[in-house]
């Protein structure tokens, strides 16, 4: 079963008894049968040949989905993990529940996924290779993964950022995250200038820039609410209080990250969608970490017993979203933020951030 587009705005589904070549683009002539979105095809016409990478990507994604489906008995766990691995989410129920809590960003392959994969590769390959060899190998694997997922804005941005970071380590040069983000933006604009019109492109770059510019200031702000403790001060605490210190550090980092994200994501969401769920402020504090645990365990699925453990953990994590009554779905509604207002706000915000950053760099040099 494959999804196609009719007139570029109607999504339909059709089934093939005999698969056609995935290395070609076809025009399908048929009749759309109401009320279901099914099409009765009459004939196929080949439009153009595609590169073999399209066929390789399709077959590889299908093989990975089949392996995950055979390894994880829970259907909803399979839908989540296969989507995280391939970047393709087919379960509408999963998409609905993630949208309820503002977690759609976890369903797009981004720096979040590339960071976990890069960390895993560096740690795993360093067991067999030297540090330099493992960095080269990790860069190669991440490049193949970028080709495997596809040319989405968030994927290309994340791949360029990770590749520059690894290249800087190999050359003993310090890489700039903002420069990497700017290079990713430049590459995408040269490759496909019209991609800037998509909301995924706009959210990906705007929110990432906000994290890079405002995470540290927000972390310093949260330190007034949850102050840091020195090693000596921690030793004076009771055992139970010492165990709570890592939780407080995690909470401080989560709040700082959330503030830096919503500084841009909140006005953008209200501008484009005019509503945002209140529970998203809570769920975005812990759900990214929970999903990262599931993704990390998925990478370790070749070890005995890990699939069963990950199936139970991921099923419990999904229960946090699936089992919340809709009576708690309160939202903020706003229709007063217009695109010109948003552009002005973002311009002033990033101008201020870059000005402060340049002043801090100047002070450090002095």
C-alpha positions as CSV (number, residue, x, y, z in Angstrom):
1,X,0.0,0.0,0.0
2,X,1.4,3.4,-1.0
3,X,0.4,7.0,-0.5
4,X,0.4,9.3,-3.5
5,X,-0.8,12.9,-4.1
6,X,-3.5,13.9,-6.5
7,X,-3.4,17.5,-7.8
8,X,-0.7,18.1,-5.1
9,X,-3.3,18.5,-2.4
10,X,-5.3,15.3,-2.0
11,X,-3.8,12.4,-0.2
12,X,-5.1,9.0,-1.3
13,X,-4.1,5.3,-0.9
14,X,-3.8,2.5,-3.4
15,X,-2.7,-1.1,-3.4
16,X,-0.4,-2.8,-5.9
17,X,-0.5,-6.5,-6.6
18,X,2.8,-6.3,-8.4
19,X,5.3,-3.5,-7.2
20,X,6.5,-1.1,-9.9
21,X,10.0,0.1,-10.2
22,X,10.8,2.4,-7.3
23,X,13.5,4.1,-9.5
24,X,10.9,5.9,-11.7
25,X,8.2,8.5,-11.4
26,X,4.8,7.5,-12.7
27,X,1.5,9.2,-13.6
28,X,-1.5,7.2,-12.6
29,X,-4.8,7.5,-14.6
30,X,-7.8,6.3,-12.7
31,X,-11.1,7.2,-10.9
32,X,-11.3,8.4,-7.3
33,X,-14.0,6.3,-5.6
34,X,-16.1,8.2,-2.9
35,X,-16.5,8.2,0.0
36,X,-13.3,6.4,0.6
37,X,-10.0,7.8,-0.6
38,X,-9.3,4.9,-2.9
39,X,-8.4,5.0,-6.6
40,X,-9.3,2.5,-9.3
41,X,-6.3,2.7,-11.6
42,X,-6.5,2.2,-15.3
43,X,-2.9,2.5,-16.5
44,X,0.6,3.7,-15.6
45,X,2.7,6.1,-17.5
46,X,6.4,6.5,-16.7
47,X,7.4,10.2,-16.5
48,X,11.1,10.1,-15.6
49,X,13.8,7.8,-14.3
50,X,15.0,8.5,-10.8
51,X,18.4,7.7,-9.2
52,X,18.8,4.2,-7.8
53,X,19.1,5.8,-4.3
54,X,15.3,6.1,-4.2
55,X,14.9,2.4,-4.6
56,X,17.6,1.7,-2.1
57,X,15.9,4.0,0.4
58,X,12.5,2.4,0.0
59,X,13.8,-1.2,0.3
60,X,16.0,-0.4,3.3
61,X,13.2,1.4,5.2
62,X,10.8,-1.5,4.5
63,X,13.4,-4.0,5.7
64,X,14.0,-2.0,8.9
65,X,10.2,-1.7,9.6
66,X,9.8,-5.4,9.1
67,X,12.6,-6.2,11.5
68,X,11.2,-3.8,14.2
69,X,7.7,-5.3,13.7
70,X,9.0,-8.8,14.2
71,X,11.0,-7.8,17.3
72,X,8.5,-5.6,19.2
73,X,5.1,-7.3,19.9
74,X,3.3,-4.0,20.8
75,X,1.7,-2.4,17.8
76,X,2.0,1.2,19.1
77,X,5.6,0.6,20.1
78,X,6.4,-0.7,16.6
79,X,4.7,2.4,15.1
80,X,6.8,4.8,17.3
81,X,10.1,3.1,16.9
82,X,9.8,2.5,13.2
83,X,8.9,6.1,12.7
84,X,11.9,7.2,14.8
85,X,14.2,5.0,12.8
86,X,12.9,5.9,9.3
87,X,11.3,9.3,9.7
88,X,8.0,8.0,8.4
89,X,5.0,7.9,10.8
90,X,1.9,6.1,9.4
91,X,-0.2,5.7,12.6
92,X,-2.8,8.5,12.8
93,X,-3.6,7.7,16.4
94,X,0.1,8.2,17.4
95,X,0.2,11.5,15.5
96,X,-3.1,12.6,17.2
97,X,-1.8,12.0,20.7
98,X,1.5,13.6,20.1
99,X,-0.2,16.6,18.6
100,X,-2.4,16.8,21.8
101,X,0.7,17.5,23.8
102,X,2.7,19.5,21.3
103,X,5.2,16.7,20.7
104,X,5.1,16.7,16.9
105,X,8.7,17.9,16.8
106,X,9.7,14.4,18.1
107,X,8.3,12.9,15.0
108,X,10.7,14.7,12.7
109,X,14.3,13.5,12.2
110,X,16.4,16.4,13.6
111,X,19.5,17.2,15.6
112,X,17.8,15.3,18.5
113,X,18.1,12.0,16.6
114,X,21.4,12.8,15.0
115,X,22.9,13.7,18.4
116,X,21.8,10.4,20.0
117,X,23.1,8.4,17.0
118,X,26.4,10.3,16.9
119,X,27.0,9.7,20.6
120,X,26.2,6.0,20.3
121,X,28.5,5.6,17.3
122,X,31.4,7.4,19.0
123,X,31.1,5.3,22.1
124,X,30.6,2.0,20.3
125,X,33.2,2.5,17.6
126,X,35.8,3.7,20.1
127,X,35.8,0.1,21.5
128,X,37.4,-1.2,18.3
129,X,39.0,1.8,16.6
130,X,41.2,4.8,17.6
131,X,39.5,8.1,18.4
132,X,40.3,9.5,14.9
133,X,39.2,6.4,13.1
134,X,35.9,6.3,15.0
135,X,35.3,9.9,14.1
136,X,35.8,9.2,10.4
137,X,33.5,6.1,10.7
138,X,30.8,8.0,12.6
139,X,30.8,10.8,9.9
140,X,30.5,8.2,7.2
141,X,27.6,6.4,8.9
142,X,25.8,9.7,9.7
143,X,26.1,10.7,6.0
144,X,24.6,7.4,4.9
145,X,21.8,7.9,7.5
146,X,21.1,11.3,6.0
147,X,20.8,9.8,2.5
148,X,18.6,7.0,4.0
149,X,16.1,9.4,5.7
150,X,15.8,11.9,2.8
151,X,16.4,15.5,2.1
152,X,14.2,17.1,4.7
153,X,15.3,20.6,6.1
154,X,15.7,19.4,9.6
155,X,17.8,16.3,8.4
156,X,20.2,18.4,6.3
157,X,20.6,21.0,9.0
158,X,21.3,18.3,11.7
159,X,23.7,16.4,9.4
160,X,25.7,19.6,8.5
161,X,25.9,20.6,12.2
162,X,27.1,17.1,13.3
163,X,29.5,16.8,10.4
164,X,31.1,20.1,11.1
165,X,31.5,19.3,14.8
166,X,33.2,16.0,14.0
167,X,35.4,17.6,11.3
168,X,36.4,20.3,13.8
169,X,37.4,17.7,16.3
170,X,39.5,15.9,13.7
171,X,41.2,19.1,12.7
172,X,41.6,20.3,16.3
173,X,39.5,23.3,15.5
174,X,36.6,24.7,17.5
175,X,33.4,24.7,15.6
176,X,30.6,27.3,16.0
177,X,27.0,26.0,16.4
178,X,25.6,29.2,14.9
179,X,28.0,29.0,12.0
180,X,26.9,25.4,11.4
181,X,23.3,26.5,11.5
182,X,24.0,29.3,9.0
183,X,25.8,27.0,6.7
184,X,22.9,24.5,6.7
185,X,20.6,27.4,5.9
186,X,22.8,28.5,3.0
187,X,23.1,25.0,1.6
188,X,19.3,24.5,1.7
189,X,18.6,27.9,0.2
190,X,21.0,27.2,-2.7
191,X,19.6,23.7,-3.2
192,X,15.9,24.4,-2.9
193,X,15.0,28.1,-2.4
194,X,11.3,27.4,-2.2
195,X,11.8,25.1,0.8
196,X,11.8,28.2,3.0
197,X,8.0,28.4,2.5
198,X,7.4,25.2,4.5
199,X,6.5,25.4,8.2
200,X,9.0,22.6,8.9
201,X,11.8,24.7,7.5
202,X,10.8,27.8,9.4
203,X,10.3,26.1,12.8
204,X,13.5,24.0,12.4
205,X,15.8,26.9,11.9
206,X,14.1,29.5,14.1
207,X,13.7,27.2,17.1
208,X,17.3,25.8,16.8
209,X,18.7,29.4,16.6
210,X,16.7,30.2,19.7
211,X,18.2,27.3,21.6
212,X,21.7,28.3,20.6
213,X,21.2,31.9,21.6
214,X,19.1,31.7,24.7
215,X,19.8,28.4,26.5
216,X,22.7,29.7,28.6
217,X,20.9,32.8,29.7
218,X,17.8,30.8,30.6
219,X,19.9,28.3,32.5
220,X,21.4,31.2,34.5
221,X,17.9,32.4,35.1
222,X,16.6,29.1,36.4
223,X,19.6,28.9,38.8
224,X,17.9,31.6,40.8
225,X,14.9,29.3,41.2
226,X,16.9,26.0,41.6
227,X,20.4,27.1,42.7
228,X,23.4,24.9,41.9
229,X,25.2,23.3,44.8
230,X,28.9,22.8,45.1
231,X,30.4,19.4,45.7
232,X,31.1,20.3,49.3
233,X,27.6,21.5,49.8
234,X,26.2,18.3,48.4
235,X,28.3,16.3,50.8
236,X,26.6,18.1,53.7
237,X,23.1,16.9,52.6
238,X,21.4,13.8,53.7
239,X,21.4,10.7,51.5
240,X,17.9,11.3,50.2
241,X,18.7,14.9,49.4
242,X,21.8,13.9,47.5
243,X,19.7,11.5,45.4
244,X,17.4,14.4,44.5
245,X,20.3,16.6,43.2
246,X,20.5,14.9,39.8
247,X,16.7,15.2,39.4
248,X,17.0,18.9,40.2
249,X,19.8,19.3,37.6
250,X,17.6,17.6,35.0
251,X,14.6,19.8,35.9
252,X,16.8,22.9,35.7
253,X,18.1,22.0,32.3
254,X,14.6,21.0,31.1
255,X,13.1,24.3,32.2
256,X,15.9,26.3,30.6
257,X,15.6,24.4,27.3
258,X,11.8,24.8,27.4
259,X,12.0,28.5,27.9
260,X,14.5,29.0,25.1
261,X,12.3,27.0,22.8
262,X,9.0,28.6,23.6
263,X,10.6,32.1,23.3
264,X,10.2,31.5,19.6
265,X,8.0,28.5,19.2
266,X,5.1,30.0,21.2
267,X,4.6,33.1,19.0
268,X,5.2,31.1,15.8
269,X,2.6,28.5,16.8
270,X,0.0,31.1,17.8
271,X,0.7,32.9,14.5
272,X,0.3,29.9,12.2
273,X,-2.2,27.7,14.2
274,X,-3.7,30.2,16.6
275,X,-3.7,27.6,19.5
276,X,-1.3,25.7,21.6
277,X,-2.1,23.0,24.2
278,X,-1.3,23.9,27.8
279,X,-0.1,20.4,28.6
280,X,2.7,20.8,26.0
281,X,4.6,23.0,28.5
282,X,4.7,20.0,30.9
283,X,5.1,17.1,28.5
284,X,8.0,18.8,26.7
285,X,9.9,18.8,30.0
286,X,10.3,15.0,30.2
287,X,9.0,13.4,27.0
288,X,12.1,14.2,24.8
289,X,14.3,12.5,27.4
290,X,11.9,9.5,27.6
291,X,11.9,9.2,23.8
292,X,15.7,9.4,23.7
293,X,15.8,6.4,26.1
294,X,13.6,4.4,23.8
295,X,15.7,5.4,20.8
296,X,19.0,4.6,22.5
297,X,17.7,1.1,23.5
298,X,16.5,0.6,19.9
299,X,20.2,1.0,18.9
300,X,21.1,-1.7,21.4
301,X,18.4,-4.1,20.3
302,X,21.0,-6.5,19.0
303,X,21.9,-7.3,22.7
304,X,19.9,-10.2,24.3
305,X,16.9,-9.0,26.3
306,X,17.0,-5.4,25.2
307,X,14.0,-5.6,22.9
308,X,11.8,-7.0,25.6
309,X,13.0,-4.2,28.0
310,X,12.5,-1.5,25.4
311,X,9.1,-2.8,24.5
312,X,7.9,-2.5,28.1
313,X,9.6,0.9,28.7
314,X,8.3,2.4,25.4
315,X,4.8,1.1,26.0
316,X,4.8,2.7,29.4
317,X,6.0,6.0,27.9
318,X,3.3,6.0,25.3
319,X,0.7,5.3,28.0
320,X,1.6,8.7,29.4
321,X,0.1,10.2,26.2
322,X,-2.5,7.7,25.3
323,X,-4.3,7.4,28.7
324,X,-4.8,11.1,29.5
325,X,-8.5,12.0,29.3
326,X,-9.4,14.7,26.7
327,X,-11.1,16.7,29.5
328,X,-7.6,18.0,30.3
329,X,-7.0,19.3,26.8
330,X,-6.9,23.0,27.7
331,X,-5.4,25.3,25.1
332,X,-4.3,28.9,24.7
333,X,-6.0,30.6,21.7
334,X,-4.8,33.8,20.1
335,X,-5.6,35.3,16.7
336,X,-3.9,38.7,17.1
337,X,-0.3,37.7,16.2
338,X,0.1,38.4,12.4
339,X,3.0,37.4,10.2
340,X,4.4,41.0,10.1
341,X,4.2,41.2,13.9
342,X,6.0,37.8,14.1
343,X,8.7,38.9,11.7
344,X,9.3,42.1,13.7
345,X,9.5,40.2,16.9
346,X,11.9,37.6,15.6
347,X,14.1,40.3,14.0
348,X,14.4,42.3,17.3
349,X,14.9,39.1,19.3
350,X,17.7,37.7,17.2
351,X,19.4,41.1,16.8
352,X,19.5,41.4,20.6
353,X,20.8,37.9,21.0
354,X,23.6,38.3,18.4
355,X,24.5,41.7,19.9
356,X,24.8,40.2,23.4
357,X,26.8,37.2,22.1
358,X,29.3,39.4,20.2
359,X,29.8,41.5,23.3
360,X,30.4,38.4,25.4
361,X,32.9,37.1,22.9
362,X,34.7,40.5,22.9
363,X,34.9,40.5,26.7
364,X,36.3,36.9,26.7
365,X,39.0,38.0,24.2
366,X,40.0,41.0,26.3
